[in-house]
Amino acid sequence: MRSSSTSFASKRCRAPQEKVILRVTNLEDGGMDIYRMGTHVHLKKLMLAYCERRNLHYRAIRFIFNGSILRPSQTPAQLLMENEDTIVTSLEQASSAGSNDAA
């Protein structure tokens, strides 16, 4: 009888307890933090930990992976993240629609 454990070799099908190491890089100051998390854990946990560590407001930061803004409900497994993948952070740009008021 064949073992079903070989089915976890694919990037798309990961074991629930598998961990991944992710790098989070700040575009503004070039700083980098490293996080180890489960592949099926929502990225919100990483996002909140990063903001707490950097003393930043959660809503003021954008997390970007492969050119796409990450949603807190996504997981590393859904995004096919692998060890040493890098997430880039950037400060949310405030709208400047009302800044051209004449004095």
Buried (B, 14 or more C-beta within 10 A) or exposed (E): EEEEEEEEEEEEEBEEEEEBBBBBBBEEEEEEBEBEBBBBBBBBBBBEBBBEEBEBEEEEBBBBBEEEEBEEEBBBBBBEBEEEBEBBBBEEEEEEEEEEEEE
